[in-house]
Amino acid sequence: MLRPLVTALVAVLSVGLAQAATPDAPAAGSSSSQAAARSRFVQDPYPSTYRPIASGPVLIQHATVLTGTGQRLDDADVLLRDGKIVAVGSSLQAPADATRVDGTGKWVTPGIIDVHSHLGVYASPNVSANSDGNEMTAPTTPNVWAEHSIWPQDPGFATALAGGITSLQILPGSANLIGGRGVTLKNVPATTYQAMKFPGAPWGLKMACGENPKRVYGQKSGPGTRMGNVAGYRAAFIDASEYISKNAPKDKKPKKRRWWQGSSNGNGNGADSEKDTGGKRDLKLDTLAGAINGDIQVHIHCYRADEMTTMLDLAKEFGFKVAAFHHGVEAYKIADRLAQEGVCGALWADWWGFKMEAFDGIQENIALVDRPANSCAIVHSDSDEGIQRLNQEAAKVIAHSKLAGMDIPPERAIRWLTQNPAKALGILDRTGTLEPGKMADVVIWNGTPFSVYAKAERVYIDGALIFDRNDRTHQPVSDFMLGQGAAAQGGVL
């Protein structure tokens, strides 16, 4: 009678000692369980349906090429095929059926990317019926997604295309502490936002600090101060941290068993094989959990240097990373820290002074943010008009920097419009530079892009000619605008 009991006891003790000897060893399959727990916060029930337009090979010849990597090539060629950049160099060979474009006297760049746009959510005509960018019902609304407000027929997309914009991030407005998710689009004509949605691009999380939230909510439920703002962020991320913990796969409490009955799942620890995956799903906390886990890029509207440093400390407290500070009128004061922590500054060339937190601006802001090693300076728009001439906004920075003794060559400045915004959006592995294998998002300019006389003559997206300034058949017009034309001629809407 004793021998079977002793044998069972020895077996149980052996298992316990083996487990105690390796306390940090993960349970079998735990890595996949953790990955599943992370991905559940960013599952996409509204996936991209974008498909590149079929196009033949294109060879652009004898142009001045800015690759977006800091390189300038004179009298160079760019070969596009199957929607990708195939090669950049001199005397390239192309298939017999390739369309050859004479680039003599022209400049070629990657497509311009705007990291801060409200096209489609503050659509034209600019009337209250089209004002869908701010969900001003609570200070924190991470549950809302900008993509669900986008009107693809906004005429602003076409005018942005004419300015060389091939990709753009659409963000909620800045009324709230946490405004919701932003989405990255390919700038192609479409009737649904899913058909514009950049495939595989991570979402952005829009946050705002400073005057806007306290102005909007100061006479309501609060916050009414900057300290109230920070308390609001912290409360939201505390909830999200607890939500992550509750949703982490874990074993349920073992059922009561006699020790000699062994384990119900065969692993010797007596635990039931079923998993506890937490409580009720929360759309607000899904978004914040995705940000903490690094699956959602965090973009923060913030002007003052002191507030940006506070937000960097907030990020450290809760374990998320800031992808970019937007507007950042005082970013030049903390340029070294931004570069050290790998945070981009998405900035205006010369907008400041329109409110107190925007008071201390200088025209060399972008240039100074761009100076340190590993810096990431970006020119952004936040404007349906400014997005049409981001190249000229960058030119302003070049000009004012030269007056201050800083010469910035075109091959560096173009990175503010292409490579760096792609980095901030988490899509640099696919676009933002003219490198083999990347999306063939390309602009041909009539001369240097950094001139008031610069015009985008041709715009290619995934190798397809989407815009041609000299060919009206390649100048997209939204159905809305077509309808307005019909009405003006006596048609019926």
Sequence and secondary structure as in RCSB ss.txt:
>XXXX:A:sequence
MLRPLVTALVAVLSVGLAQAATPDAPAAGSSSSQAAARSRFVQDPYPSTYRPIASGPVLIQHATVLTGTGQRLDD
ADVLLRDGKIVAVGSSLQAPADATRVDGTGKWVTPGIIDVHSHLGVYASPNVSANSDGNEMTAPTTPNVWAEHSI
WPQDPGFATALAGGITSLQILPGSANLIGGRGVTLKNVPATTYQAMKFPGAPWGLKMACGENPKRVYGQKSGPGT
RMGNVAGYRAAFIDASEYISKNAPKDKKPKKRRWWQGSSNGNGNGADSEKDTGGKRDLKLDTLAGAINGDIQVHI
HCYRADEMTTMLDLAKEFGFKVAAFHHGVEAYKIADRLAQEGVCGALWADWWGFKMEAFDGIQENIALVDRPANS
CAIVHSDSDEGIQRLNQEAAKVIAHSKLAGMDIPPERAIRWLTQNPAKALGILDRTGTLEPGKMADVVIWNGTPF
SVYAKAERVYIDGALIFDRNDRTHQPVSDFMLGQGAAAQGGVL
>XXXX:A:secstr
 HHHHHHHHHHHHHHHHHHHH TT   TTHHHHHHHHHHGGG  SS           EEEEEEEEE SSS EEEE
EEEEEETTEEEEEESS    TT EEEE TT EEEE EEEEEE TTTB SS SGGGB S  TTSSB TT BGGGG 
 TT THHHHHHHTTEEEEEE   SSSSEEEEEEEEE    SSSTTTB TT   EEEEE SHHHHHHHTTTTS  S
HHHHHHHHHHHHHHHHHHHHHHS EE       GGG  SSSSSS   S EE  SS  HHHHHHHHHHTTSSEEEE
EE  HHHHHHHHHHHHHHT  EEEEEE TTGGGGHHHHHHTT EEEE SS   SSGGG S  TTHHHHHTSSTT 
 EEE   STTGGGGHHHHHHHHHHHHHHTT    HHHHGGGTTHHHHHHHT TTTSSS  TTSB  EEEESS SS
STT  EEEEEETTEEEEETT GGGS   HHHHHHHHHHTT   
